[in-house]
Amino acid sequence: MPGTVGIGYQDFAQLITNDIFYVDKTAFIKEWWENKDVVTLITRPRRFGKTLNLSMLEQFFSVEYAGRGDLFEGLAIWEEETYQECQGTWPVIFLSFADVKESSFSDARKKICQTIKNVYNRYDFLLDEDCLNEAEKELYRKVSAEMENYIASDLLTLVMPVMTARARYGFVLNVELNRLRVNSTISSQYPYKYASCMGVSYSSSRMMTFFP
């Protein structure tokens, strides 16, 4: 048994590779997958492990972690041969607003938009491929820290090109929205304005899944 109890770990791979004590929650992968819900909402208190669980899901399914079954060896999910074959085979987009800590609406909105822009930047290669038409490419290029609300709220403009390019449906993992709620200055002035302008659920954590 690992001898170190770590505090504050939110990256699954970092926790496993550093041999940090871990309560095995990988059975959640099978439970969640077999439920086949289109949307899963997780609401738990802060420091409950929401981000770590979503990191676990990302690193289990994401093609960016293909061949990293070693992260799950010895854990419950790895006892399932069917799920061993699933590891690293799906495109996953992991979007977190954990760093949005600004004290005004305008600054926080820019931070949210920049966070979305940073995710878009990872897929700029799509602009050089045939999976997007010219109208879609034009919309893609409009994504910025100053973009209009209708662009920021339409996360499918990010998801669908990626899924089309990879010829497979996949996931959006959206975490740490509770940061927007706990900021007292913002919440007193704009209690739900973030949710309405960004088109996201006013909740502490959300996963959206797209199935064929």
SULPE-V54615 format. One record per helix or strand of 2 or more residues. SS is the DSSP state (H for helix, E for strand). FROM is the first residue (numbers start at 1). TO is the last residue. If there is no record, write none. Layout:
BEGIN
((SS;FROM;TO) (SS;FROM;TO))
END
This chain:
BEGIN
((H;12;17) (H;27;35) (E;39;41) (H;50;61) (H;63;65) (H;69;71) (H;76;79) (H;81;86) (E;92;96) (H;105;121) (H;124;128) (H;134;141) (H;149;153) (H;156;166) (E;171;175) (H;178;182) (H;184;189) (H;193;198) (E;205;209))
END
